[in-house]
Amino acid sequence: MMLVSCPWCGPRNDDEFTWGGEASRVRPDDPSSLTDGQWAAYMYNNDNEKGWVIERWWHARGCEQWFEICRNNVTHEIVSIGSDGKTP
C-alpha cells in the first residue's frame, strides 16, 4: 500500500487513485491524423526511466480531481504534490 495525499481530500490509500502517466507526455493535437503506428508509439513507447518522475494522478474514488506528484518509481517515495493549477 502507498499513501497518497490528495491536495483536496488529504491522505488516502493508493487504491483510490488511477495513474495517468508521466506529466511531460503531451497528447497529440489531432489523434485522428496519426497512423496506427504513430498512435501505438505514443501509447506504448515510454521512457520508463528509474528514479524521480513527475506523474499525473486522478482521484477516481474520491474528489475526481487530477493532480501531479513527484514520485520515485523505484521506492515509491513522494516528495511533492501539486494541484495541477487548480485551487482546492
Backbone hydrogen bonds, N-H to C=O, Kabsch-Sander energy under -0.5 kcal/mol:
donor,donor_aa,acceptor,acceptor_aa,energy
4,V,2,M,-0.6
4,V,12,R,-2.9
6,C,4,V,-0.9
6,C,10,G,-2.3
10,G,6,C,-2.3
12,R,4,V,-2.8
14,D,2,M,-1.8
16,E,13,N,-1.9
17,F,14,D,-1.7
18,T,58,W,-2.5
20,G,56,R,-3.4
23,A,54,I,-2.8
25,R,22,E,-1.3
27,R,25,R,-0.5
33,S,30,D,-2.1
34,L,31,P,-1.5
39,W,35,T,-2.5
40,A,36,D,-2.5
41,A,37,G,-2.2
42,Y,38,Q,-2.1
43,M,39,W,-2.5
44,Y,40,A,-2.7
45,N,41,A,-1.9
46,N,44,Y,-1.3
53,V,71,R,-2.4
55,E,53,V,-0.6
55,E,69,I,-2.9
56,R,21,G,-2.9
57,W,67,F,-3.0
58,W,18,T,-2.6
59,H,65,Q,-2.4
60,A,58,W,-2.0
61,R,16,E,-2.6
62,G,59,H,-1.3
64,E,59,H,-2.3
67,F,57,W,-2.2
68,E,82,G,-1.4
69,I,55,E,-2.4
70,C,80,S,-2.3
71,R,53,V,-2.7
71,R,69,I,-0.7
72,N,77,E,-2.7
73,N,51,G,-2.5
73,N,71,R,-0.8
76,H,72,N,-2.7
79,V,70,C,-2.4
80,S,70,C,-0.9
82,G,68,E,-3.5
86,K,83,S,-1.6
